[in-house]
């Protein structure tokens, strides 16, 4: 990708949020399961057997997500994704699933034990009076949801552009495997009681529907109401990368990874530390690069602009200068911005110097609580200066130029 970009005089950026206030960049993972004959197990079918099978595998995934959503959240935690998740058409940091109105009604009715028919063109019969009908394409895409069922597969939209898909896919499959195991145990136990296979499966689906209510949400996942509702539902809510990475250390998550032989308990601890160290180093580099850009590029540009403005102001007559209050205010504002930038860069340098003496946990807390706020302050000051300093002095491409606005 980098090679092809250069061929067209472009540069590839894999940062999840290169431009503030605009859409970020991520990877969408579409996944399903097939049986030994190549049939999609998440494809609604026209036979009762296949329809129950479809709902069984669907319910197993929902069951796994309701239990191990925090593990999935941890798998997409990265420095860049922290800027992306939850805004400008990026999925939020709360793991939920969008099924669409029809599938949710079906699961609700199965949970309640009530028969229902939802007739519609192109619908698929799931059973006479045991199950309603599913329309194969009745799964509208909710772009605010991190996970959505899209007809015959799930789509996960949380992975950042710079991330490998290995960890998210591994955690998705681990949660699904756990859900399938629970469904299998439920079905086998009922079979041991002499219950028919279809009846046993329906009872397992009913259990999964009930247990997964907390992760099923078809509304606006960007809304503040959903954030509050998610807390009420007991869903893991982590807006910062360090907080999300800590989910790897949750005992039940460690136990799952160990039981599936994905990682041993020691390997989970090591993996967590590697991810945290990577986060810390990334933030430290960002602070250093930002400080260098300001000291070596932006501050000299502001200084040259001030010199020019002061020379111009002093060159006019005293009478005329009194008629230029806005010009005086512009010079004063730019001087204040310069002083604030110098002070902020000094604080950034002091913070980076302090990191060497801090523990890993203390360093992460410092760059998250102090560093991010400091970088935001510097960014805001630089944005203001960018709109004031002339093109002849400004050292970097302007925001509007990067976005090809004008």
C-alpha positions in Angstrom: 0.0 0.0 0.0 2.8 2.4 0.8 4.5 1.5 -2.5 1.4 2.1 -4.6 0.7 5.4 -2.8 4.1 6.7 -3.7 3.6 5.8 -7.3 0.7 8.3 -7.3 2.6 11.0 -5.3 0.6 10.2 -2.2 1.6 9.0 1.2 -0.2 6.2 3.1 -1.4 7.1 6.6 -2.6 4.3 8.9 -3.3 6.6 11.9 -6.8 6.0 13.2 -7.6 9.7 13.5 -5.2 11.9 11.4 -7.6 14.8 11.2 -9.6 16.1 14.2 -13.3 16.4 13.7 -13.4 14.2 10.6 -14.0 10.5 9.9 -11.2 8.3 11.2 -9.7 5.1 9.6 -10.5 1.6 10.7 -10.8 -2.0 9.5 -14.1 -3.8 9.1 -14.0 -7.6 9.8 -16.8 -9.7 8.3 -17.0 -13.1 9.7 -19.2 -16.2 9.9 -18.8 -20.0 10.2 -19.3 -22.8 7.7 -20.0 -26.5 8.3 -18.0 -29.4 6.8 -20.2 -29.1 3.6 -19.5 -25.4 3.1 -22.8 -24.1 4.3 -23.0 -20.8 6.1 -24.2 -21.4 9.6 -25.3 -17.8 9.9 -27.5 -17.9 6.8 -31.2 -18.0 7.5 -32.7 -21.1 5.9 -36.1 -22.2 4.6 -36.2 -25.4 6.7 -37.0 -25.7 10.4 -33.8 -27.7 11.1 -31.5 -25.1 9.5 -33.5 -22.2 10.9 -33.0 -23.5 14.5 -29.4 -24.2 13.7 -29.0 -20.6 12.5 -30.5 -19.2 15.7 -28.4 -21.5 17.8 -25.1 -20.2 16.3 -26.5 -16.6 16.4 -27.4 -17.1 20.0 -24.0 -18.6 20.9 -22.2 -15.5 19.6 -24.5 -13.2 21.5 -24.0 -15.2 24.6 -20.2 -15.0 24.2 -20.3 -11.3 23.6 -22.4 -10.6 26.6 -19.9 -12.4 28.8 -16.6 -11.4 27.2 -17.3 -8.1 25.5 -14.5 -6.5 27.7 -12.0 -8.9 26.1 -13.1 -7.7 22.6 -12.8 -4.1 23.8 -9.2 -4.7 25.0 -8.3 -6.2 21.6 -8.9 -2.9 19.8 -7.3 -0.7 22.4 -4.4 1.3 20.8 -3.0 4.8 21.0 -4.6 5.9 17.7 -7.9 4.1 18.2 -8.5 6.0 21.4 -9.0 9.2 19.3 -11.3 7.4 16.8 -13.8 5.3 18.7 -17.0 7.0 19.4 -17.2 9.9 17.0 -17.5 10.9 13.3 -19.0 7.7 12.1 -16.7 5.5 14.1 -18.1 2.8 16.3 -18.2 3.6 20.0 -16.0 2.1 22.7 -19.0 0.2 24.2 -19.3 -3.3 22.8 -22.9 -3.9 21.6 -24.5 -5.7 18.6 -27.1 -4.5 16.2 -29.4 -7.3 14.9 -32.2 -5.3 13.3 -35.9 -5.1 14.4 -36.9 -8.4 13.0 -34.2 -10.6 14.6 -34.6 -8.8 17.9 -38.4 -9.4 17.8 -37.8 -13.1 17.1 -35.4 -13.4 20.0 -37.7 -11.5 22.3 -40.7 -13.8 21.3 -38.6 -16.9 21.8 -37.6 -15.7 25.2 -41.2 -15.0 26.1 -42.3 -18.3 24.6 -44.9 -16.7 22.3 -45.5 -17.7 18.7 -45.6 -14.9 16.1 -45.7 -14.6 12.4 -44.0 -11.7 10.6 -45.1 -12.2 7.0 -43.2 -10.3 4.3 -42.1 -10.7 0.8 -39.1 -13.1 0.5 -39.5 -14.3 4.0 -38.2 -17.6 5.3 -40.4 -19.9 7.5 -38.7 -20.9 10.7 -41.5 -23.2 11.9 -45.2 -23.3 12.0 -46.2 -22.0 15.4 -42.9 -22.5 17.1 -40.9 -19.7 15.5 -41.9 -16.6 13.4 -40.5 -15.9 10.0 -37.2 -14.2 9.2 -36.7 -12.2 6.1 -33.2 -13.0 4.9 -32.3 -9.4 4.0 -34.1 -7.7 6.8 -31.0 -6.6 8.6 -30.5 -2.8 8.1 -27.0 -1.6 8.9 -26.7 0.6 11.9 -23.5 2.5 11.3 -23.2 3.5 14.9 -22.9 0.0 16.2 -19.5 -1.7 16.7 -21.0 -5.1 15.7 -23.9 -5.6 13.3 -25.6 -8.7 11.8 -25.7 -8.0 8.0 -27.8 -10.7 6.5 -25.6 -13.8 6.7 -22.6 -12.7 8.7 -21.5 -10.4 11.5 -19.4 -7.2 10.8 -17.1 -5.9 13.5 -16.0 -2.3 12.9 -13.9 -1.5 15.9 -10.4 -2.4 14.7 -8.1 0.5 14.0 -6.4 1.1 10.7 -2.9 0.5 12.1 -3.8 -2.6 14.0 -3.4 -6.3 13.0 -6.7 -8.2 12.8 -5.2 -11.1 14.7 -6.1 -10.0 18.2 -9.7 -8.9 17.5 -10.5 -12.0 15.4 -9.0 -14.2 18.1 -11.1 -12.6 20.8 -14.2 -12.7 18.6 -13.7 -16.4 18.0 -12.8 -17.1 21.7 -16.1 -15.5 22.9 -18.1 -17.4 20.2 -16.4 -20.7 21.2 -17.4 -20.1 24.8 -21.0 -19.4 23.7 -21.1 -22.5 21.6 -19.8 -24.6 24.5 -22.5 -23.2 26.8 -25.2 -23.9 24.2 -23.9 -27.4 23.6 -24.0 -28.2 27.4 -27.6 -26.9 27.6 -28.7 -28.9 24.6 -27.0 -32.1 25.7 -28.4 -31.8 29.2 -32.0 -31.5 27.8 -31.4 -34.4 25.4 -30.4 -36.5 28.5 -33.8 -35.7 29.9 -35.4 -37.1 26.8 -36.3 -33.9 25.1 -36.4 -33.6 21.3 -33.4 -32.0 19.6 -35.4 -29.0 18.3 -37.0 -28.4 21.7 -33.7 -28.6 23.4 -32.2 -26.2 20.9 -35.1 -23.8 21.4 -34.6 -23.8 25.1 -30.9 -23.0 24.6 -31.8 -20.2 22.2 -34.3 -18.8 24.8 -31.5 -18.8 27.4 -29.1 -17.0 25.0 -31.7 -14.5 24.1 -32.4 -13.7 27.8 -28.7 -13.5 28.7 -27.7 -11.3 25.7 -30.3 -8.6 26.2 -27.6 -6.4 27.7 -25.5 -6.3 24.5 -28.4 -6.1 22.0 -29.1 -2.5 21.1 -30.5 -1.1 17.8 -30.6 2.6 18.7 -28.0 5.4 18.3 -24.8 4.2 19.9 -23.3 7.7 19.7 -25.9 9.1 22.1 -25.2 10.0 25.7 -28.4 8.1 26.6 -26.9 4.9 25.4 -23.7 5.5 27.4 -25.8 5.9 30.5 -27.9 2.9 29.6 -24.8 0.7 29.0 -23.7 1.4 32.5 -27.1 0.3 33.8 -26.8 -2.8 31.8 -23.5 -3.7 33.3 -21.5 -3.4 30.1 -17.8 -2.6 30.3 -17.3 1.1 29.4 -13.7 2.1 28.8 -12.9 5.4 26.9 -9.1 5.3 27.4 -6.7 2.8 26.0 -5.1 2.0 29.4 -8.5 1.3 30.9 -9.4 -1.0 28.0 -6.1 -2.9 28.1 -6.7 -3.6 31.8 -9.6 -5.9 30.8 -6.9 -8.5 29.7 -6.2 -8.9 33.4 -9.8 -9.6 34.5 -9.7 -13.1 36.0 -12.6 -14.5 33.8 -10.9 -13.2 30.7 -7.6 -14.8 31.7 -9.3 -18.0 32.4 -11.0 -18.1 29.0 -7.8 -17.5 27.1 -6.0 -20.1 29.2 -8.8 -22.7 28.8 -8.8 -22.3 25.1 -5.0 -22.5 25.0 -4.8 -19.2 23.3 -2.4 -17.8 25.9 -1.3 -19.1 29.3 -1.9 -17.0 32.3 1.8 -15.8 32.3 1.5 -15.0 28.6 -1.6 -12.9 29.2 0.3 -10.8 31.7 3.3 -10.5 29.3 1.0 -9.5 26.4 -0.7 -6.9 28.6 2.6 -5.3 29.6 3.8 -5.2 26.0 0.6 -3.4 24.9 0.9 -0.9 27.8 4.5 -0.3 27.1 3.7 0.3 23.4 1.0 2.8 24.4 3.4 4.6 26.8 6.2 4.8 24.2 3.8 6.0 21.5 2.5 8.8 23.7 6.1 9.8 24.7 7.1 10.0 21.0 4.0 12.1 20.2 4.9 14.5 22.9 8.5 14.8 21.7 7.6 15.2 18.1 5.0 17.8 18.9 7.4 19.8 21.1 10.0 19.7 18.3 7.5 20.9 15.7 6.6 23.8 17.8 10.1 24.8 18.9 11.7 24.3 15.5 8.9 25.4 13.2 6.0 27.2 14.7 7.6 29.4 17.3 10.1 30.8 14.8 7.3 31.4 12.4 5.3 33.3 15.0 8.4 35.3 15.9 9.0 36.4 12.2 5.3 37.3 11.9 5.5 39.4 15.1 8.7 41.2 13.8 7.0 42.0 10.5 3.8 43.2 12.2 5.7 45.4 14.7 7.8 46.9 12.0 4.7 47.7 10.0 2.9 49.1 12.9 5.8 51.3 13.9 6.2 52.5 10.4 2.8 54.2 10.2 2.2 57.7 11.6 1.1 58.2 15.2 -2.3 59.5 14.0 -2.9 56.5 11.7 -1.8 54.0 14.4 -4.6 55.2 16.6 -7.0 54.2 14.0 -5.7 50.6 14.0 -6.8 49.1 17.3 -7.5 45.7 15.7 -4.0 45.5 14.3 -2.6 46.2 17.8 -4.8 43.5 19.3 -3.7 41.0 16.7 -0.1 41.6 17.6 -0.9 41.3 21.3 -2.8 38.1 20.8 -0.1 36.5 18.7 2.5 37.5 21.4 0.3 35.8 24.0 0.0 32.7 21.9 3.8 32.5 21.6 4.3 32.8 25.3 1.7 30.2 26.1 3.3 27.8 23.5 6.7 28.3 25.1 5.2 27.5 28.6 3.3 24.5 27.3 6.4 23.1 25.5 8.4 23.5 28.7 5.8 21.5 30.5 5.9 18.8 27.8 9.6 18.6 28.1 9.4 18.3 31.9 6.8 15.6 31.6 8.9 13.6 29.2 12.0 14.0 31.5 9.9 12.8 34.4 8.8 9.6 32.7 12.2 7.9 33.1 11.8 7.9 36.9 8.3 6.6 36.9 7.0 3.0 37.0 5.1 1.7 34.0 1.7 2.3 35.6 2.7 5.8 36.8 4.1 6.7 33.4 0.9 5.5 31.6 -1.2 7.6 34.1 1.0 10.6 33.5 0.8 10.6 29.7 -2.9 9.9 29.8 -4.0 12.4 32.3 -1.4 15.1 31.8 0.1 14.4 28.4 -3.1 14.2 26.4 -4.5 17.4 27.9 -1.2 19.1 27.3 -1.1 18.0 23.6 -4.6 19.2 23.2 -3.7 22.6 24.6 -0.7 22.9 22.3 -2.8 21.8 19.3 -5.4 24.5 20.1 -2.8 27.3 20.3 -1.2 26.1 17.1 -4.5 26.1 15.3 -5.1 29.7 16.3 -1.6 30.7 15.2 -2.1 28.9 11.9 -5.0 31.3 11.1 -2.8 34.3 11.9 0.7 33.7 10.6 1.2 34.4 6.9 1.9 31.7 4.2 5.5 33.0 3.8 6.3 32.1 7.4 4.1 29.1 8.3 6.4 26.0 8.1 3.9 23.2 7.6 1.0 22.5 5.2 -2.1 24.1 6.5 -5.1 22.1 7.6 -7.2 23.2 4.7 -4.3 22.3 2.3 -4.0 18.8 3.7 -7.7 18.3 3.3 -7.6 19.8 -0.2 -10.4 22.2 0.7 -8.8 25.3 -1.0 
